[in-house]
């Protein structure tokens, strides 16, 4: 699925974004980003578990005083 940005914030920086989904369960398989600066990046997504339990210490919340 090829997506073309519509908002100005992304349109100024990106030509397009390609999202590839797995045919069996429609999970994200890869992302391809083509930037206007000439950089083209492909990110391969490896899903090894769904809905894992995240340890509480992974994210620390700081409250402003």
Residue, then its C-alpha position, 0 to 999 in steps of 0.5 A: x500500500x503506497x501512501x502519499x502524505x496530505x498534511x504539509x508537515x509530512x508533504x515537505x519531507x516525504x515523497x511517499x511511504x510504502x506499507x507492506x502487510x502480511x497476507x495471512x494475518x495483515x500484520x505489518x511486515x515492512x515500511x519504506x520511506x522515500x524522503x525528499x532529501x534523497x534518502x530511501x529507508x526500508x524497515x523490516x518488521x519482525x513480530x515475534x509476539x502479540x500483546x506481550x506483558x511490558x514490565x512496569x520499570x520499562x517506562x518511568x513517569x516523572x511528575x512536574x512539581 
